[in-house]
């Protein structure tokens, strides 16, 4: 039972780590996204001003002490603010899961990986790695637009506030779907990298043992 809890905790830890890694890396490289996607030509603003507003948004979404979202160059509707508040809650939930499952991951490394019991988790790790590959293939088959809509339907059932009206929430102009596509790709790479590292580690420890 204890081993199962450590495995489940590790899966949740890696999942949350991949999500948080995506959030903070996307925030870090966003200035490059502005130039790559030509967003300054879409909203007729300087790169520095776009980044400034994006930083305010990301600080609101990731900082539990930030309770008000007020972007100086972008107005927000009630629906837009509600959606960002919902996203903020999900981000904080992910942060909480990351912190709470860290001990389980440490015990997993100590009691399973370092003691050479990798065979106990190889099959679980394999299927855990395969699942997002299947989901990614589904996204390719249906197209990212449809996948993106399905993703929001699952996360926000019965809520359509994520469908921004640019006239009421012009911030959507600096958050195009291409940006979110890049975020999904980044998450996939981080997720698979983390689990491949664990899988390689278990194999190495087993050969040593």
Phi and psi restraints in degrees (value plus and minus 20) as a CYANA .aco file:
   2 UNK   PHI     -83.5   -43.5
   2 UNK   PSI     -59.7   -19.7
   3 UNK   PHI     -84.2   -44.2
   3 UNK   PSI     -61.0   -21.0
   4 UNK   PHI     -82.3   -42.3
   4 UNK   PSI     -61.5   -21.5
   5 UNK   PHI     -84.2   -44.2
   5 UNK   PSI     -57.9   -17.9
   6 UNK   PHI     -86.6   -46.6
   6 UNK   PSI     -58.7   -18.7
   7 UNK   PHI     -87.5   -47.5
   7 UNK   PSI     -66.8   -26.8
   8 UNK   PHI     -82.0   -42.0
   8 UNK   PSI     -63.1   -23.1
   9 UNK   PHI     -81.9   -41.9
   9 UNK   PSI     -58.6   -18.6
  10 UNK   PHI     -86.1   -46.1
  10 UNK   PSI     -61.9   -21.9
  11 UNK   PHI     -81.4   -41.4
  11 UNK   PSI     -64.4   -24.4
  12 UNK   PHI     -86.4   -46.4
  12 UNK   PSI     -56.2   -16.2
  13 UNK   PHI     -84.6   -44.6
  13 UNK   PSI     -67.2   -27.2
  14 UNK   PHI     -86.1   -46.1
  14 UNK   PSI     -60.5   -20.5
  15 UNK   PHI     -80.1   -40.1
  15 UNK   PSI     -68.2   -28.2
  16 UNK   PHI     -87.1   -47.1
  16 UNK   PSI     -55.3   -15.3
  17 UNK   PHI     -84.9   -44.9
  17 UNK   PSI     -59.1   -19.1
  18 UNK   PHI     -87.5   -47.5
  18 UNK   PSI     -59.5   -19.5
  19 UNK   PHI     -84.9   -44.9
  19 UNK   PSI     -68.7   -28.7
  20 UNK   PHI     -85.9   -45.9
  20 UNK   PSI     -58.2   -18.2
  21 UNK   PHI     -80.6   -40.6
  21 UNK   PSI     -60.2   -20.2
  22 UNK   PHI     -84.3   -44.3
  22 UNK   PSI     -64.7   -24.7
  23 UNK   PHI     -79.6   -39.6
  23 UNK   PSI     -70.8   -30.8
  24 UNK   PHI     -96.6   -56.6
  24 UNK   PSI     -53.1   -13.1
  25 UNK   PHI     -90.0   -50.0
  25 UNK   PSI     -60.0   -20.0
  26 UNK   PHI     -82.3   -42.3
  26 UNK   PSI     -58.3   -18.3
  27 UNK   PHI     -83.4   -43.4
  27 UNK   PSI     -62.4   -22.4
  28 UNK   PHI     -85.4   -45.4
  28 UNK   PSI     -61.4   -21.4
  29 UNK   PHI    -115.0   -75.0
  29 UNK   PSI     -16.7    23.3
  30 UNK   PHI     -75.1   -35.1
  30 UNK   PSI     -58.5   -18.5
  31 UNK   PHI     -75.7   -35.7
  31 UNK   PSI     -54.3   -14.3
  32 UNK   PHI     -89.2   -49.2
  32 UNK   PSI     -55.8   -15.8
  33 UNK   PHI     -84.0   -44.0
  33 UNK   PSI     -57.6   -17.6
  34 UNK   PHI     -76.8   -36.8
  34 UNK   PSI     -67.9   -27.9
  35 UNK   PHI     -91.1   -51.1
  35 UNK   PSI     -62.1   -22.1
  36 UNK   PHI     -83.0   -43.0
  36 UNK   PSI     -60.3   -20.3
  37 UNK   PHI    -111.4   -71.4
  37 UNK   PSI     -24.1    15.9
  38 UNK   PHI      44.7    84.7
  38 UNK   PSI      17.8    57.8
  39 UNK   PHI     -88.5   -48.5
  39 UNK   PSI     -47.4    -7.4
  40 UNK   PHI     -84.8   -44.8
  40 UNK   PSI     -45.2    -5.2
  41 UNK   PHI    -104.1   -64.1
  41 UNK   PSI     -38.6     1.4
  42 UNK   PHI    -100.4   -60.4
  42 UNK   PSI     -63.1   -23.1
  43 UNK   PHI    -125.8   -85.8
  43 UNK   PSI     -20.0    20.0
  44 UNK   PHI      33.7    73.7
  44 UNK   PSI      31.6    71.6
  45 UNK   PHI    -152.4  -112.4
  45 UNK   PSI     139.0   179.0
  46 UNK   PHI     -91.3   -51.3
  46 UNK   PSI     131.3   171.3
  47 UNK   PHI     -76.3   -36.3
  47 UNK   PSI     -61.2   -21.2
  48 UNK   PHI     -82.2   -42.2
  48 UNK   PSI     -58.2   -18.2
  49 UNK   PHI     -91.2   -51.2
  49 UNK   PSI     -58.8   -18.8
  50 UNK   PHI     -83.3   -43.3
  50 UNK   PSI     -65.4   -25.4
  51 UNK   PHI     -81.2   -41.2
  51 UNK   PSI     -59.6   -19.6
  52 UNK   PHI     -81.7   -41.7
  52 UNK   PSI     -65.7   -25.7
  53 UNK   PHI     -87.3   -47.3
  53 UNK   PSI     -58.6   -18.6
  54 UNK   PHI     -85.3   -45.3
  54 UNK   PSI     -58.7   -18.7
  55 UNK   PHI     -83.2   -43.2
  55 UNK   PSI     -58.7   -18.7
  56 UNK   PHI     -82.6   -42.6
  56 UNK   PSI     -63.8   -23.8
  57 UNK   PHI     -81.7   -41.7
  57 UNK   PSI     -67.7   -27.7
  58 UNK   PHI     -88.4   -48.4
  58 UNK   PSI     -55.6   -15.6
  59 UNK   PHI     -84.3   -44.3
  59 UNK   PSI     -60.4   -20.4
  60 UNK   PHI     -82.6   -42.6
  60 UNK   PSI     -63.1   -23.1
  61 UNK   PHI     -91.3   -51.3
  61 UNK   PSI     -51.2   -11.2
  62 UNK   PHI    -125.4   -85.4
  62 UNK   PSI     -37.7     2.3
  63 UNK   PHI    -116.2   -76.2
  63 UNK   PSI      93.7   133.7
  64 UNK   PHI     -84.9   -44.9
  64 UNK   PSI     -35.7     4.3
  65 UNK   PHI    -112.4   -72.4
  65 UNK   PSI     -25.2    14.8
  66 UNK   PHI    -111.7   -71.7
  66 UNK   PSI      96.8   136.8
  67 UNK   PHI    -131.9   -91.9
  67 UNK   PSI     -28.9    11.1
  68 UNK   PHI    -146.8  -106.8
  68 UNK   PSI     113.5   153.5
  69 UNK   PHI    -127.2   -87.2
  69 UNK   PSI      96.8   136.8
  70 UNK   PHI    -163.5  -123.5
  70 UNK   PSI      76.6   116.6
  71 UNK   PHI    -111.1   -71.1
  71 UNK   PSI     102.7   142.7
  72 UNK   PHI     -82.3   -42.3
  72 UNK   PSI     -49.2    -9.2
  73 UNK   PHI    -124.5   -84.5
  73 UNK   PSI     -18.3    21.7
  74 UNK   PHI    -156.9  -116.9
  74 UNK   PSI     102.0   142.0
  75 UNK   PHI     -97.0   -57.0
  75 UNK   PSI     140.6   180.6
  76 UNK   PHI    -155.5  -115.5
  76 UNK   PSI     118.3   158.3
  77 UNK   PHI    -105.9   -65.9
  77 UNK   PSI     150.6   190.6
  78 UNK   PHI     -82.5   -42.5
  78 UNK   PSI     -60.4   -20.4
  79 UNK   PHI     -85.7   -45.7
  79 UNK   PSI     -60.7   -20.7
  80 UNK   PHI     -83.2   -43.2
  80 UNK   PSI     -63.6   -23.6
  81 UNK   PHI     -85.1   -45.1
  81 UNK   PSI     -57.4   -17.4
  82 UNK   PHI     -83.1   -43.1
  82 UNK   PSI     -64.0   -24.0
  83 UNK   PHI     -83.7   -43.7
  83 UNK   PSI     -63.6   -23.6
  84 UNK   PHI     -83.9   -43.9
  84 UNK   PSI     -55.1   -15.1
  85 UNK   PHI     -85.3   -45.3
  85 UNK   PSI     -59.1   -19.1
  86 UNK   PHI     -84.2   -44.2
  86 UNK   PSI     -62.3   -22.3
  87 UNK   PHI     -84.2   -44.2
  87 UNK   PSI     -60.4   -20.4
  88 UNK   PHI     -77.9   -37.9
  88 UNK   PSI     -63.8   -23.8
  89 UNK   PHI     -81.8   -41.8
  89 UNK   PSI     -60.7   -20.7
  90 UNK   PHI     -85.6   -45.6
  90 UNK   PSI     -60.2   -20.2
  91 UNK   PHI     -82.3   -42.3
  91 UNK   PSI     -64.0   -24.0
  92 UNK   PHI     -88.1   -48.1
  92 UNK   PSI     -54.8   -14.8
  93 UNK   PHI     -81.3   -41.3
  93 UNK   PSI     -62.8   -22.8
  94 UNK   PHI     -84.4   -44.4
  94 UNK   PSI     -62.1   -22.1
  95 UNK   PHI     -81.3   -41.3
  95 UNK   PSI     -61.0   -21.0
  96 UNK   PHI     -84.7   -44.7
  96 UNK   PSI     -62.8   -22.8
  97 UNK   PHI     -82.8   -42.8
  97 UNK   PSI     -61.6   -21.6
  98 UNK   PHI     -78.2   -38.2
  98 UNK   PSI     -66.0   -26.0
  99 UNK   PHI     -89.3   -49.3
  99 UNK   PSI     -64.7   -24.7
 100 UNK   PHI     -90.1   -50.1
 100 UNK   PSI     -49.7    -9.7
 101 UNK   PHI    -114.4   -74.4
 101 UNK   PSI     -23.3    16.7
 102 UNK   PHI     -77.5   -37.5
 102 UNK   PSI     -64.7   -24.7
 103 UNK   PHI     -79.8   -39.8
 103 UNK   PSI     -58.1   -18.1
 104 UNK   PHI     -83.3   -43.3
 104 UNK   PSI     -59.8   -19.8
 105 UNK   PHI     -85.6   -45.6
 105 UNK   PSI     -61.9   -21.9
 106 UNK   PHI     -80.9   -40.9
 106 UNK   PSI     -64.2   -24.2
 107 UNK   PHI     -86.5   -46.5
 107 UNK   PSI     -56.1   -16.1
 108 UNK   PHI     -80.6   -40.6
 108 UNK   PSI     -66.8   -26.8
 109 UNK   PHI     -83.2   -43.2
 109 UNK   PSI     -64.8   -24.8
 110 UNK   PHI     -89.9   -49.9
 110 UNK   PSI     -65.0   -25.0
 111 UNK   PHI    -113.4   -73.4
 111 UNK   PSI     -40.3    -0.3
 112 UNK   PHI    -134.4   -94.4
 112 UNK   PSI     -74.7   -34.7
 113 UNK   PHI     -88.7   -48.7
 113 UNK   PSI     -71.8   -31.8
 114 UNK   PHI     -91.5   -51.5
 114 UNK   PSI     -40.0     0.0
 115 UNK   PHI    -116.5   -76.5
 115 UNK   PSI     -15.4    24.6
 116 UNK   PHI      57.2    97.2
 116 UNK   PSI       7.6    47.6
 117 UNK   PHI    -119.7   -79.7
 117 UNK   PSI      17.5    57.5
 118 UNK   PHI     -81.2   -41.2
 118 UNK   PSI     -49.5    -9.5
 119 UNK   PHI     -81.7   -41.7
 119 UNK   PSI     -43.2    -3.2
 120 UNK   PHI     -88.9   -48.9
 120 UNK   PSI     -43.7    -3.7
 121 UNK   PHI    -138.7   -98.7
 121 UNK   PSI     -26.9    13.1
 122 UNK   PHI     -78.0   -38.0
 122 UNK   PSI     -65.1   -25.1
 123 UNK   PHI     -86.4   -46.4
 123 UNK   PSI     -62.0   -22.0
 124 UNK   PHI     -82.7   -42.7
 124 UNK   PSI     -64.5   -24.5
 125 UNK   PHI     -83.0   -43.0
 125 UNK   PSI     -60.4   -20.4
 126 UNK   PHI     -79.8   -39.8
 126 UNK   PSI     -69.4   -29.4
 127 UNK   PHI     -89.0   -49.0
 127 UNK   PSI     -52.1   -12.1
 128 UNK   PHI     -86.1   -46.1
 128 UNK   PSI     -54.8   -14.8
 129 UNK   PHI     -95.3   -55.3
 129 UNK   PSI     -53.6   -13.6
 130 UNK   PHI     -92.7   -52.7
 130 UNK   PSI     -52.7   -12.7
 131 UNK   PHI     -75.2   -35.2
 131 UNK   PSI     -71.9   -31.9
 132 UNK   PHI     -85.9   -45.9
 132 UNK   PSI     -45.1    -5.1
 133 UNK   PHI     -84.8   -44.8
 133 UNK   PSI     -62.2   -22.2
 134 UNK   PHI     -84.6   -44.6
 134 UNK   PSI     -63.3   -23.3
 135 UNK   PHI     -83.4   -43.4
 135 UNK   PSI     -61.3   -21.3
 136 UNK   PHI     -82.7   -42.7
 136 UNK   PSI     -59.8   -19.8
 137 UNK   PHI     -83.6   -43.6
 137 UNK   PSI     -59.7   -19.7
 138 UNK   PHI     -80.7   -40.7
 138 UNK   PSI     -62.0   -22.0
 139 UNK   PHI     -81.2   -41.2
 139 UNK   PSI     -58.8   -18.8
 140 UNK   PHI     -86.1   -46.1
 140 UNK   PSI     -61.2   -21.2
 141 UNK   PHI     -89.1   -49.1
 141 UNK   PSI     -61.3   -21.3
 142 UNK   PHI    -110.0   -70.0
 142 UNK   PSI     -34.4     5.6
 143 UNK   PHI      74.6   114.6
 143 UNK   PSI     127.3   167.3
 144 UNK   PHI     -86.3   -46.3
 144 UNK   PSI     -54.9   -14.9
 145 UNK   PHI     -79.5   -39.5
 145 UNK   PSI     -66.1   -26.1
 146 UNK   PHI     -87.9   -47.9
 146 UNK   PSI     -60.5   -20.5
 147 UNK   PHI     -83.5   -43.5
 147 UNK   PSI     -61.1   -21.1
 148 UNK   PHI     -82.6   -42.6
 148 UNK   PSI     -61.1   -21.1
 149 UNK   PHI     -86.3   -46.3
 149 UNK   PSI     -62.4   -22.4
 150 UNK   PHI     -83.3   -43.3
 150 UNK   PSI     -60.5   -20.5
 151 UNK   PHI     -77.6   -37.6
 151 UNK   PSI     -65.5   -25.5
 152 UNK   PHI     -90.9   -50.9
 152 UNK   PSI     -53.4   -13.4
 153 UNK   PHI     -84.0   -44.0
 153 UNK   PSI     -57.9   -17.9
 154 UNK   PHI     -91.4   -51.4
 154 UNK   PSI     -64.4   -24.4
 155 UNK   PHI     -94.4   -54.4
 155 UNK   PSI     -53.2   -13.2
 156 UNK   PHI    -147.7  -107.7
 156 UNK   PSI      48.4    88.4
 157 UNK   PHI     -82.1   -42.1
 157 UNK   PSI     112.9   152.9
 158 UNK   PHI      51.2    91.2
 158 UNK   PSI      -7.0    33.0
 159 UNK   PHI    -143.9  -103.9
 159 UNK   PSI     102.7   142.7
 160 UNK   PHI    -127.9   -87.9
 160 UNK   PSI      -7.2    32.8
 161 UNK   PHI     -88.6   -48.6
 161 UNK   PSI     -34.1     5.9
 162 UNK   PHI     -94.2   -54.2
 162 UNK   PSI     -33.5     6.5
 163 UNK   PHI    -103.7   -63.7
 163 UNK   PSI      67.9   107.9
 164 UNK   PHI     -92.5   -52.5
 164 UNK   PSI     119.7   159.7
 165 UNK   PHI    -115.0   -75.0
 165 UNK   PSI      94.1   134.1
 166 UNK   PHI     -75.5   -35.5
 166 UNK   PSI     -47.2    -7.2
 167 UNK   PHI     -90.5   -50.5
 167 UNK   PSI     -49.8    -9.8
 168 UNK   PHI    -119.2   -79.2
 168 UNK   PSI     -50.0   -10.0
 169 UNK   PHI    -151.4  -111.4
 169 UNK   PSI      53.3    93.3
 170 UNK   PHI     -83.8   -43.8
 170 UNK   PSI     -30.1     9.9
 171 UNK   PHI     -80.4   -40.4
 171 UNK   PSI     -42.1    -2.1
 172 UNK   PHI     -81.9   -41.9
 172 UNK   PSI     -42.5    -2.5
 173 UNK   PHI     -84.7   -44.7
 173 UNK   PSI     -48.2    -8.2
 174 UNK   PHI    -119.4   -79.4
 174 UNK   PSI     -10.8    29.2
 175 UNK   PHI    -148.7  -108.7
 175 UNK   PSI      39.8    79.8
 176 UNK   PHI     -90.3   -50.3
 176 UNK   PSI     143.8   183.8
 177 UNK   PHI     -83.6   -43.6
 177 UNK   PSI     -47.4    -7.4
 178 UNK   PHI     -81.5   -41.5
 178 UNK   PSI     -56.5   -16.5
 179 UNK   PHI     -83.4   -43.4
 179 UNK   PSI     -64.5   -24.5
 180 UNK   PHI     -88.5   -48.5
 180 UNK   PSI     -52.1   -12.1
 181 UNK   PHI     -80.5   -40.5
 181 UNK   PSI     -64.5   -24.5
 182 UNK   PHI     -82.1   -42.1
 182 UNK   PSI     -56.8   -16.8
 183 UNK   PHI     -85.6   -45.6
 183 UNK   PSI     -62.1   -22.1
 184 UNK   PHI     -83.3   -43.3
 184 UNK   PSI     -62.6   -22.6
 185 UNK   PHI     -82.5   -42.5
 185 UNK   PSI     -63.3   -23.3
 186 UNK   PHI     -81.9   -41.9
 186 UNK   PSI     -64.0   -24.0
 187 UNK   PHI     -79.8   -39.8
 187 UNK   PSI     -65.5   -25.5
 188 UNK   PHI     -79.1   -39.1
 188 UNK   PSI     -64.8   -24.8
 189 UNK   PHI     -83.6   -43.6
 189 UNK   PSI     -66.4   -26.4
 190 UNK   PHI     -83.7   -43.7
 190 UNK   PSI     -65.6   -25.6
 191 UNK   PHI     -79.5   -39.5
 191 UNK   PSI     -70.4   -30.4
 192 UNK   PHI     -86.5   -46.5
 192 UNK   PSI     -58.4   -18.4
 193 UNK   PHI     -81.7   -41.7
 193 UNK   PSI     -65.4   -25.4
 194 UNK   PHI     -81.1   -41.1
 194 UNK   PSI     -65.1   -25.1
 195 UNK   PHI     -95.1   -55.1
 195 UNK   PSI     -52.5   -12.5
 196 UNK   PHI     -83.9   -43.9
 196 UNK   PSI     -57.1   -17.1
 197 UNK   PHI     -82.3   -42.3
 197 UNK   PSI     -64.6   -24.6
 198 UNK   PHI     -83.6   -43.6
 198 UNK   PSI     -63.8   -23.8
 199 UNK   PHI     -82.8   -42.8
 199 UNK   PSI     -63.6   -23.6
 200 UNK   PHI     -84.6   -44.6
 200 UNK   PSI     -57.8   -17.8
 201 UNK   PHI     -85.3   -45.3
 201 UNK   PSI     -62.3   -22.3
 202 UNK   PHI     -83.7   -43.7
 202 UNK   PSI     -61.9   -21.9
 203 UNK   PHI     -83.0   -43.0
 203 UNK   PSI     -61.6   -21.6
 204 UNK   PHI     -84.3   -44.3
 204 UNK   PSI     -64.4   -24.4
 205 UNK   PHI     -86.2   -46.2
 205 UNK   PSI     -56.6   -16.6
 206 UNK   PHI     -85.9   -45.9
 206 UNK   PSI     -59.2   -19.2
 207 UNK   PHI     -88.2   -48.2
 207 UNK   PSI     -56.0   -16.0
 208 UNK   PHI     -87.9   -47.9
 208 UNK   PSI     -61.4   -21.4
